[in-house]
Amino acid sequence: MQNFAKASLFDLIMLYLRQHNQALIPPEAGAIDPLRNAHVPVPVKQDLLKAIWRDGGAGPLLAIGQGIGDIAYDPVWRAALASATPAVLFDKWRRFEVFAHSQNRVAIRHVSKDHAVFQRYTVKGNAPGDPENLLICGLIIGLLETIGCRDLCCEMALESGKVLKVRDAGVFCEIKETDALVTTGWEIRWQGQAQSEHLSATSENPGQIDLPSIDDAKLRVLANEITNLLMKDVARQWTLAEVAYQTGYSKRTLQRKLQAANLSFSHLIRLVRIHEACHLIQTSDTPMTVIGFCAGFSDSAHFARDFRASMGLSPSDYRAVC
């Protein structure tokens, strides 16, 4: 997400500084409206982060992500905050990096249910610098805590090999050896997960999905239950096993019931994704790349192909006639 230079990320940085440390706002940092400008020039973001790093050290950069729950509406962050588990969040992060063609990325190794290791790398060009690495580390901390991860602890190494806690028990630790931090990697552990208030539908008013006619009332109820579940987090890569568990059936039983209704799991997934994509196209100026991600498609090519097959128009042509 980081190299995509989203205006909403810039807005998050400015929000933190206005609330906590206005002295660190450079005079040349003008206001950018993320609803009118989806992106900012990468150098603008980099210069601002360098100024914060120079004048405030690691602390403010790490703390910026704490405002992720208060940022103005952005479909990508809304989709991230709708993640039911860290594993779902990490999968979305990886997928959006591909959608956004990010040069600077994060390799995420989910060691166990409550433990993950992160490593920054680049697919092209120069490696990301310390300010950007710290921003991304803090953003991931903020996302995990906002989706309900409790008692989170984040550790980062020093050049000497010593491991330093940068966040523990809901507080960012004082970092005296800022220049010696190895910011390219960090580990995060947490103790369980509480229900998040952000775990809701990814759309403001997605509307009711029109299902094919189903004669059996019980099967019709089941189909509606499944689509309502999928709509709670359209950006998630749902599996049949996950939906079967949520609805109280085995995979095989759920497949049989859907077949009895002349439906399939893949059909319902596609129906929900196209519905969400149409809603976002009709009601916002969100870039098509972002819409494809938020609607749960694996990449832009799948989005364009499935949308045209379902609607008879490309996503851009559909927007033009809406």
C-alpha atoms as a printed R data frame, in Angstrom:
    type eleno elety resid chain resno       x       y       z
1   ATOM     1    CA   MET     A     1   0.000   0.000   0.000
2   ATOM     2    CA   GLN     A     2   2.865   2.325   0.834
3   ATOM     3    CA   ASN     A     3   4.271   3.077  -2.624
4   ATOM     4    CA   PHE     A     4   0.793   3.722  -3.992
5   ATOM     5    CA   ALA     A     5   1.078   7.196  -2.402
6   ATOM     6    CA   LYS     A     6  -2.603   7.377  -1.547
7   ATOM     7    CA   ALA     A     7  -3.860  10.802  -0.573
8   ATOM     8    CA   SER     A     8  -5.705   9.206   2.342
9   ATOM     9    CA   LEU     A     9  -2.366   8.014   3.754
10  ATOM    10    CA   PHE     A    10  -1.002  11.536   3.451
11  ATOM    11    CA   ASP     A    11  -4.205  12.741   5.139
12  ATOM    12    CA   LEU     A    12  -3.591  10.263   7.980
13  ATOM    13    CA   ILE     A    13  -0.107  11.693   8.508
14  ATOM    14    CA   MET     A    14  -1.431  15.250   8.594
15  ATOM    15    CA   LEU     A    15  -4.301  14.270  10.907
16  ATOM    16    CA   TYR     A    16  -1.851  12.912  13.456
17  ATOM    17    CA   LEU     A    17   0.395  15.954  13.283
18  ATOM    18    CA   ARG     A    18  -2.504  18.410  13.625
19  ATOM    19    CA   GLN     A    19  -3.754  16.553  16.698
20  ATOM    20    CA   HIS     A    20  -0.466  15.770  18.416
21  ATOM    21    CA   ASN     A    21   2.436  17.824  17.151
22  ATOM    22    CA   GLN     A    22   1.674  20.771  14.884
23  ATOM    23    CA   ALA     A    23   5.264  21.944  15.225
24  ATOM    24    CA   LEU     A    24   6.350  19.072  12.973
25  ATOM    25    CA   ILE     A    25   4.147  20.165  10.052
26  ATOM    26    CA   PRO     A    26   6.503  21.611   7.412
27  ATOM    27    CA   PRO     A    27   5.403  25.011   6.074
28  ATOM    28    CA   GLU     A    28   5.315  23.627   2.525
29  ATOM    29    CA   ALA     A    29   2.914  20.782   3.404
30  ATOM    30    CA   GLY     A    30  -0.354  21.954   1.882
31  ATOM    31    CA   ALA     A    31  -3.789  20.501   2.508
32  ATOM    32    CA   ILE     A    32  -4.847  17.646   0.213
33  ATOM    33    CA   ASP     A    33  -8.455  16.450   0.022
34  ATOM    34    CA   PRO     A    34  -8.399  12.632  -0.448
35  ATOM    35    CA   LEU     A    35 -11.935  12.736  -1.877
36  ATOM    36    CA   ARG     A    36 -10.782  15.040  -4.674
37  ATOM    37    CA   ASN     A    37  -7.239  13.732  -5.130
38  ATOM    38    CA   ALA     A    38  -6.798   9.957  -4.926
39  ATOM    39    CA   HIS     A    39  -3.009  10.223  -5.032
40  ATOM    40    CA   VAL     A    40  -0.241  12.590  -4.052
41  ATOM    41    CA   PRO     A    41   3.195  12.780  -5.677
42  ATOM    42    CA   VAL     A    42   5.483  10.286  -3.952
43  ATOM    43    CA   PRO     A    43   8.159  12.943  -3.240
44  ATOM    44    CA   VAL     A    44   5.587  15.022  -1.301
45  ATOM    45    CA   LYS     A    45   4.917  12.120   1.050
46  ATOM    46    CA   GLN     A    46   8.606  11.225   1.334
47  ATOM    47    CA   ASP     A    47   9.644  14.793   2.132
48  ATOM    48    CA   LEU     A    48   7.020  15.039   4.859
49  ATOM    49    CA   LEU     A    49   8.137  11.750   6.444
50  ATOM    50    CA   LYS     A    50  11.788  12.834   6.332
51  ATOM    51    CA   ALA     A    51  10.881  16.091   8.096
52  ATOM    52    CA   ILE     A    52   9.063  14.174  10.840
53  ATOM    53    CA   TRP     A    53  12.001  11.764  11.172
54  ATOM    54    CA   ARG     A    54  14.513  14.614  11.342
55  ATOM    55    CA   ASP     A    55  12.622  16.664  13.921
56  ATOM    56    CA   GLY     A    56  10.765  14.043  15.944
57  ATOM    57    CA   GLY     A    57  12.578  10.732  15.567
58  ATOM    58    CA   ALA     A    58  10.886   7.319  15.383
59  ATOM    59    CA   GLY     A    59   8.070   7.955  17.875
60  ATOM    60    CA   PRO     A    60   5.779  10.187  15.794
61  ATOM    61    CA   LEU     A    61   6.218   8.026  12.688
62  ATOM    62    CA   LEU     A    62   5.194   4.892  14.576
63  ATOM    63    CA   ALA     A    63   2.243   6.651  16.220
64  ATOM    64    CA   ILE     A    64   0.654   7.937  12.996
65  ATOM    65    CA   GLY     A    65  -1.112   4.622  12.392
66  ATOM    66    CA   GLN     A    66  -3.110   5.021  15.611
67  ATOM    67    CA   GLY     A    67  -5.456   7.346  13.749
68  ATOM    68    CA   ILE     A    68  -6.478   4.766  11.146
69  ATOM    69    CA   GLY     A    69  -9.912   4.328  12.731
70  ATOM    70    CA   ASP     A    70 -10.622   8.060  12.570
71  ATOM    71    CA   ILE     A    71  -9.502   8.820   9.028
72  ATOM    72    CA   ALA     A    72 -11.987  10.169   6.490
73  ATOM    73    CA   TYR     A    73 -13.787   7.510   4.439
74  ATOM    74    CA   ASP     A    74 -11.550   5.549   2.092
75  ATOM    75    CA   PRO     A    75 -12.683   2.212   0.620
76  ATOM    76    CA   VAL     A    76  -9.281   0.534   1.006
77  ATOM    77    CA   TRP     A    77  -8.924   1.312   4.698
78  ATOM    78    CA   ARG     A    78 -12.593   0.472   5.249
79  ATOM    79    CA   ALA     A    79 -11.982  -2.924   3.666
80  ATOM    80    CA   ALA     A    80  -8.882  -3.452   5.819
81  ATOM    81    CA   LEU     A    81 -10.729  -2.574   9.024
82  ATOM    82    CA   ALA     A    82 -13.540  -4.999   8.149
83  ATOM    83    CA   SER     A    83 -11.072  -7.920   8.509
84  ATOM    84    CA   ALA     A    84 -12.342 -10.540  10.937
85  ATOM    85    CA   THR     A    85  -8.844 -11.833  11.755
86  ATOM    86    CA   PRO     A    86  -5.203 -10.812  11.289
87  ATOM    87    CA   ALA     A    87  -4.840 -13.539   8.648
88  ATOM    88    CA   VAL     A    88  -7.613 -11.925   6.587
89  ATOM    89    CA   LEU     A    89  -5.986  -8.502   7.022
90  ATOM    90    CA   PHE     A    90  -2.571  -9.796   5.909
91  ATOM    91    CA   ASP     A    91  -4.084 -11.427   2.820
92  ATOM    92    CA   LYS     A    92  -5.743  -8.126   1.846
93  ATOM    93    CA   TRP     A    93  -2.469  -6.252   2.373
94  ATOM    94    CA   ARG     A    94  -0.594  -8.606   0.023
95  ATOM    95    CA   ARG     A    95  -3.334  -8.480  -2.591
96  ATOM    96    CA   PHE     A    96  -3.552  -4.689  -2.609
97  ATOM    97    CA   GLU     A    97   0.215  -4.420  -3.069
98  ATOM    98    CA   VAL     A    98  -0.267  -6.390  -6.290
99  ATOM    99    CA   PHE     A    99  -3.277  -4.300  -7.351
100 ATOM   100    CA   ALA     A   100  -1.386  -1.077  -6.682
101 ATOM   101    CA   HIS     A   101   1.820  -2.297  -8.358
102 ATOM   102    CA   SER     A   102   3.676  -1.223  -5.219
103 ATOM   103    CA   GLN     A   103   7.441  -1.129  -5.582
104 ATOM   104    CA   ASN     A   104   8.052  -1.202  -1.826
105 ATOM   105    CA   ARG     A   105   6.294  -4.103  -0.128
106 ATOM   106    CA   VAL     A   106   6.063  -6.098   3.091
107 ATOM   107    CA   ALA     A   107   6.743  -9.826   3.265
108 ATOM   108    CA   ILE     A   108   4.475 -11.176   6.015
109 ATOM   109    CA   ARG     A   109   5.105 -14.532   7.693
110 ATOM   110    CA   HIS     A   110   2.204 -15.471   9.928
111 ATOM   111    CA   VAL     A   111   4.144 -17.660  12.367
112 ATOM   112    CA   SER     A   112   1.179 -18.581  14.541
113 ATOM   113    CA   LYS     A   113  -2.314 -17.348  15.382
114 ATOM   114    CA   ASP     A   114  -0.898 -14.571  17.586
115 ATOM   115    CA   HIS     A   115   2.529 -13.935  16.039
116 ATOM   116    CA   ALA     A   116   3.740 -12.515  12.718
117 ATOM   117    CA   VAL     A   117   7.103 -11.458  11.269
118 ATOM   118    CA   PHE     A   118   7.391  -8.597   8.773
119 ATOM   119    CA   GLN     A   119  10.181  -7.770   6.322
120 ATOM   120    CA   ARG     A   120  10.309  -4.777   4.010
121 ATOM   121    CA   TYR     A   121  11.649  -5.241   0.472
122 ATOM   122    CA   THR     A   122  11.498  -3.638  -2.948
123 ATOM   123    CA   VAL     A   123  10.632  -5.162  -6.315
124 ATOM   124    CA   LYS     A   124  12.188  -2.285  -8.254
125 ATOM   125    CA   GLY     A   125  14.391   0.695  -7.552
126 ATOM   126    CA   ASN     A   126  15.855   1.834  -4.252
127 ATOM   127    CA   ALA     A   127  14.920   0.201  -0.971
128 ATOM   128    CA   PRO     A   128  12.486   2.127   1.249
129 ATOM   129    CA   GLY     A   129  14.062   4.390   3.849
130 ATOM   130    CA   ASP     A   130  13.750   4.405   7.633
131 ATOM   131    CA   PRO     A   131  10.887   6.964   7.801
132 ATOM   132    CA   GLU     A   132   8.668   4.961   5.425
133 ATOM   133    CA   ASN     A   133   9.498   1.681   7.176
134 ATOM   134    CA   LEU     A   134   8.531   3.114  10.561
135 ATOM   135    CA   LEU     A   135   5.320   4.562   9.132
136 ATOM   136    CA   ILE     A   136   4.340   1.163   7.706
137 ATOM   137    CA   CYS     A   137   5.255  -0.629  10.939
138 ATOM   138    CA   GLY     A   138   3.071   1.781  12.907
139 ATOM   139    CA   LEU     A   139   0.262   1.485  10.369
140 ATOM   140    CA   ILE     A   140   0.214  -2.310  10.703
141 ATOM   141    CA   ILE     A   141   0.203  -1.945  14.496
142 ATOM   142    CA   GLY     A   142  -2.718   0.460  14.235
143 ATOM   143    CA   LEU     A   143  -4.658  -1.832  11.902
144 ATOM   144    CA   LEU     A   144  -4.142  -4.884  14.112
145 ATOM   145    CA   GLU     A   145  -5.191  -3.049  17.259
146 ATOM   146    CA   THR     A   146  -8.205  -1.479  15.562
147 ATOM   147    CA   ILE     A   147  -9.524  -4.869  14.383
148 ATOM   148    CA   GLY     A   148  -9.316  -6.013  18.016
149 ATOM   149    CA   CYS     A   149  -5.868  -7.540  18.671
150 ATOM   150    CA   ARG     A   150  -5.188  -7.262  22.418
151 ATOM   151    CA   ASP     A   151  -1.978  -6.663  24.387
152 ATOM   152    CA   LEU     A   152   0.075  -6.188  21.237
153 ATOM   153    CA   CYS     A   153   3.868  -6.143  21.479
154 ATOM   154    CA   CYS     A   154   6.130  -5.075  18.608
155 ATOM   155    CA   GLU     A   155   9.893  -5.639  18.568
156 ATOM   156    CA   MET     A   156  12.552  -4.267  16.237
157 ATOM   157    CA   ALA     A   157  16.279  -5.012  16.205
158 ATOM   158    CA   LEU     A   158  19.201  -2.641  16.648
159 ATOM   159    CA   GLU     A   159  22.355  -2.794  14.546
160 ATOM   160    CA   SER     A   160  24.109  -4.402  17.514
161 ATOM   161    CA   GLY     A   161  21.680  -7.327  17.361
162 ATOM   162    CA   LYS     A   162  19.841  -6.304  20.507
163 ATOM   163    CA   VAL     A   163  16.053  -6.521  20.234
164 ATOM   164    CA   LEU     A   164  14.087  -3.461  21.293
165 ATOM   165    CA   LYS     A   165  10.396  -3.177  22.126
166 ATOM   166    CA   VAL     A   166   8.796  -0.345  20.186
167 ATOM   167    CA   ARG     A   167   5.243  -0.896  21.457
168 ATOM   168    CA   ASP     A   168   4.016  -2.776  24.511
169 ATOM   169    CA   ALA     A   169   0.760  -2.793  26.496
170 ATOM   170    CA   GLY     A   170  -0.841  -0.118  24.342
171 ATOM   171    CA   VAL     A   171   2.056   2.346  24.601
172 ATOM   172    CA   PHE     A   172   4.913   3.224  22.264
173 ATOM   173    CA   CYS     A   173   8.200   2.761  24.077
174 ATOM   174    CA   GLU     A   174  10.829   5.468  24.307
175 ATOM   175    CA   ILE     A   175  13.498   4.834  21.676
176 ATOM   176    CA   LYS     A   176  16.849   6.407  22.447
177 ATOM   177    CA   GLU     A   177  18.865   4.521  19.823
178 ATOM   178    CA   THR     A   178  16.843   5.822  16.863
179 ATOM   179    CA   ASP     A   179  19.762   5.909  14.434
180 ATOM   180    CA   ALA     A   180  20.684   2.316  15.292
181 ATOM   181    CA   LEU     A   181  17.237   0.844  14.536
182 ATOM   182    CA   VAL     A   182  17.094  -1.763  11.780
183 ATOM   183    CA   THR     A   183  13.733  -0.650  10.421
184 ATOM   184    CA   THR     A   184  13.525  -3.175   7.570
185 ATOM   185    CA   GLY     A   185  12.029  -5.872   9.797
186 ATOM   186    CA   TRP     A   186   9.950  -6.325  12.939
187 ATOM   187    CA   GLU     A   187   7.930  -8.897  14.867
188 ATOM   188    CA   ILE     A   188   4.469  -8.459  16.357
189 ATOM   189    CA   ARG     A   189   2.754 -10.640  18.954
190 ATOM   190    CA   TRP     A   190  -0.697 -10.216  20.461
191 ATOM   191    CA   GLN     A   191  -2.900 -11.984  23.007
192 ATOM   192    CA   GLY     A   192  -6.172 -12.887  21.348
193 ATOM   193    CA   GLN     A   193  -8.664 -10.682  19.589
194 ATOM   194    CA   ALA     A   194 -11.765  -8.804  20.702
195 ATOM   195    CA   GLN     A   195 -14.742  -7.957  18.489
196 ATOM   196    CA   SER     A   196 -14.044  -4.853  16.432
197 ATOM   197    CA   GLU     A   197 -16.624  -2.112  15.952
198 ATOM   198    CA   HIS     A   198 -15.373  -1.801  12.364
199 ATOM   199    CA   LEU     A   199 -16.386  -5.363  11.491
200 ATOM   200    CA   SER     A   200 -19.366  -4.448   9.329
201 ATOM   201    CA   ALA     A   201 -20.391  -4.236   5.701
202 ATOM   202    CA   THR     A   202 -17.768  -2.690   3.454
203 ATOM   203    CA   SER     A   203 -20.308  -0.517   1.656
204 ATOM   204    CA   GLU     A   204 -22.324   2.376   3.028
205 ATOM   205    CA   ASN     A   205 -25.585   1.261   1.396
206 ATOM   206    CA   PRO     A   206 -24.899  -1.835  -0.653
207 ATOM   207    CA   GLY     A   207 -28.573  -2.672  -1.092
208 ATOM   208    CA   GLN     A   208 -30.209  -6.078  -1.396
209 ATOM   209    CA   ILE     A   209 -28.680  -8.566  -3.804
210 ATOM   210    CA   ASP     A   210 -31.093  -9.952  -6.374
211 ATOM   211    CA   LEU     A   211 -30.786 -13.725  -6.224
212 ATOM   212    CA   PRO     A   212 -32.161 -16.082  -8.865
213 ATOM   213    CA   SER     A   213 -35.627 -17.427  -8.138
214 ATOM   214    CA   ILE     A   214 -35.515 -20.215  -5.514
215 ATOM   215    CA   ASP     A   215 -38.739 -22.145  -4.920
216 ATOM   216    CA   ASP     A   216 -37.749 -23.826  -1.660
217 ATOM   217    CA   ALA     A   217 -38.191 -21.320   1.192
218 ATOM   218    CA   LYS     A   218 -35.460 -22.854   3.377
219 ATOM   219    CA   LEU     A   219 -32.957 -22.800   0.542
220 ATOM   220    CA   ARG     A   220 -33.907 -19.197  -0.239
221 ATOM   221    CA   VAL     A   221 -33.217 -18.251   3.386
222 ATOM   222    CA   LEU     A   222 -29.870 -20.061   3.251
223 ATOM   223    CA   ALA     A   223 -28.844 -18.293   0.031
224 ATOM   224    CA   ASN     A   224 -29.701 -14.929   1.583
225 ATOM   225    CA   GLU     A   225 -27.764 -15.849   4.730
226 ATOM   226    CA   ILE     A   226 -24.684 -16.659   2.657
227 ATOM   227    CA   THR     A   227 -24.826 -13.478   0.559
228 ATOM   228    CA   ASN     A   228 -25.331 -11.374   3.701
229 ATOM   229    CA   LEU     A   229 -22.267 -13.038   5.235
230 ATOM   230    CA   LEU     A   230 -20.184 -12.401   2.121
231 ATOM   231    CA   MET     A   231 -21.312  -8.763   2.025
232 ATOM   232    CA   LYS     A   232 -19.930  -8.179   5.530
233 ATOM   233    CA   ASP     A   233 -16.448  -8.289   4.006
234 ATOM   234    CA   VAL     A   234 -16.538  -8.365   0.222
235 ATOM   235    CA   ALA     A   235 -12.789  -7.745  -0.067
236 ATOM   236    CA   ARG     A   236 -12.055 -10.984   1.788
237 ATOM   237    CA   GLN     A   237 -11.022 -14.067  -0.174
238 ATOM   238    CA   TRP     A   238 -13.786 -16.294   1.196
239 ATOM   239    CA   THR     A   239 -13.494 -20.076   0.956
240 ATOM   240    CA   LEU     A   240 -16.279 -22.628   0.907
241 ATOM   241    CA   ALA     A   241 -14.958 -24.118   4.157
242 ATOM   242    CA   GLU     A   242 -15.171 -20.739   5.937
243 ATOM   243    CA   VAL     A   243 -18.729 -20.092   4.790
244 ATOM   244    CA   ALA     A   244 -19.794 -23.643   5.637
245 ATOM   245    CA   TYR     A   245 -18.433 -23.221   9.159
246 ATOM   246    CA   GLN     A   246 -20.172 -19.853   9.589
247 ATOM   247    CA   THR     A   247 -23.508 -21.283   8.463
248 ATOM   248    CA   GLY     A   248 -23.235 -24.497  10.500
249 ATOM   249    CA   TYR     A   249 -22.822 -27.009   7.665
250 ATOM   250    CA   SER     A   250 -20.099 -29.267   6.369
251 ATOM   251    CA   LYS     A   251 -18.599 -28.312   3.013
252 ATOM   252    CA   ARG     A   252 -20.266 -31.232   1.275
253 ATOM   253    CA   THR     A   253 -23.689 -30.531   2.792
254 ATOM   254    CA   LEU     A   254 -23.530 -26.867   1.866
255 ATOM   255    CA   GLN     A   255 -22.549 -27.749  -1.703
256 ATOM   256    CA   ARG     A   256 -25.524 -30.125  -1.972
257 ATOM   257    CA   LYS     A   257 -27.932 -27.487  -0.678
258 ATOM   258    CA   LEU     A   258 -26.641 -24.898  -3.136
259 ATOM   259    CA   GLN     A   259 -26.906 -27.392  -5.976
260 ATOM   260    CA   ALA     A   260 -30.508 -28.092  -4.948
261 ATOM   261    CA   ALA     A   261 -31.140 -24.351  -5.378
262 ATOM   262    CA   ASN     A   262 -29.426 -24.390  -8.795
263 ATOM   263    CA   LEU     A   263 -26.599 -22.321  -7.333
264 ATOM   264    CA   SER     A   264 -22.905 -22.764  -6.608
265 ATOM   265    CA   PHE     A   265 -20.532 -21.118  -4.174
266 ATOM   266    CA   SER     A   266 -18.507 -19.564  -7.002
267 ATOM   267    CA   HIS     A   267 -21.708 -18.119  -8.500
268 ATOM   268    CA   LEU     A   268 -22.646 -16.433  -5.218
269 ATOM   269    CA   ILE     A   269 -19.115 -15.079  -4.814
270 ATOM   270    CA   ARG     A   270 -19.196 -13.592  -8.311
271 ATOM   271    CA   LEU     A   271 -22.690 -12.184  -7.731
272 ATOM   272    CA   VAL     A   272 -21.599 -10.389  -4.553
273 ATOM   273    CA   ARG     A   273 -18.405  -9.048  -6.122
274 ATOM   274    CA   ILE     A   274 -20.165  -7.655  -9.199
275 ATOM   275    CA   HIS     A   275 -22.867  -6.157  -6.985
276 ATOM   276    CA   GLU     A   276 -20.258  -4.394  -4.846
277 ATOM   277    CA   ALA     A   277 -18.300  -3.201  -7.871
278 ATOM   278    CA   CYS     A   278 -21.450  -1.732  -9.444
279 ATOM   279    CA   HIS     A   279 -22.320   0.001  -6.194
280 ATOM   280    CA   LEU     A   280 -18.881   1.595  -5.864
281 ATOM   281    CA   ILE     A   281 -18.805   2.629  -9.529
282 ATOM   282    CA   GLN     A   282 -22.254   4.211  -9.288
283 ATOM   283    CA   THR     A   283 -21.769   6.017  -5.988
284 ATOM   284    CA   SER     A   284 -18.148   7.186  -5.978
285 ATOM   285    CA   ASP     A   285 -15.226   8.406  -8.046
286 ATOM   286    CA   THR     A   286 -13.037   5.660  -6.599
287 ATOM   287    CA   PRO     A   287 -10.332   4.508  -9.062
288 ATOM   288    CA   MET     A   288 -11.109   1.235 -10.837
289 ATOM   289    CA   THR     A   289  -8.007  -0.412  -9.378
290 ATOM   290    CA   VAL     A   290  -9.272   0.265  -5.863
291 ATOM   291    CA   ILE     A   291 -12.787  -0.897  -6.750
292 ATOM   292    CA   GLY     A   292 -11.442  -4.201  -8.057
293 ATOM   293    CA   PHE     A   293  -9.590  -4.767  -4.789
294 ATOM   294    CA   CYS     A   294 -12.507  -3.746  -2.553
295 ATOM   295    CA   ALA     A   295 -14.871  -5.981  -4.505
296 ATOM   296    CA   GLY     A   296 -12.687  -9.009  -3.762
297 ATOM   297    CA   PHE     A   297 -11.131  -9.729  -7.151
298 ATOM   298    CA   SER     A   298  -7.674 -11.287  -7.164
299 ATOM   299    CA   ASP     A   299  -6.250  -8.789  -9.662
300 ATOM   300    CA   SER     A   300  -7.251  -6.135 -12.191
301 ATOM   301    CA   ALA     A   301  -7.418  -8.592 -15.100
302 ATOM   302    CA   HIS     A   302  -9.937 -10.833 -13.294
303 ATOM   303    CA   PHE     A   303 -11.988  -7.778 -12.338
304 ATOM   304    CA   ALA     A   304 -12.180  -6.459 -15.898
305 ATOM   305    CA   ARG     A   305 -12.946  -9.895 -17.398
306 ATOM   306    CA   ASP     A   306 -15.632 -10.927 -14.871
307 ATOM   307    CA   PHE     A   307 -17.283  -7.515 -14.903
308 ATOM   308    CA   ARG     A   308 -17.575  -7.457 -18.686
309 ATOM   309    CA   ALA     A   309 -18.868 -11.040 -18.733
310 ATOM   310    CA   SER     A   310 -21.575 -10.180 -16.190
311 ATOM   311    CA   MET     A   311 -22.547  -6.663 -17.268
312 ATOM   312    CA   GLY     A   312 -21.709  -6.639 -20.972
313 ATOM   313    CA   LEU     A   313 -19.587  -3.520 -20.470
314 ATOM   314    CA   SER     A   314 -16.125  -2.758 -19.163
315 ATOM   315    CA   PRO     A   315 -16.044  -1.102 -15.713
316 ATOM   316    CA   SER     A   316 -15.083   2.231 -17.328
317 ATOM   317    CA   ASP     A   317 -17.889   2.039 -19.885
318 ATOM   318    CA   TYR     A   318 -20.343   1.138 -17.126
319 ATOM   319    CA   ARG     A   319 -19.322   4.253 -15.163
320 ATOM   320    CA   ALA     A   320 -19.798   6.383 -18.278
321 ATOM   321    CA   VAL     A   321 -23.424   5.313 -18.690
322 ATOM   322    CA   CYS     A   322 -24.401   5.310 -15.005
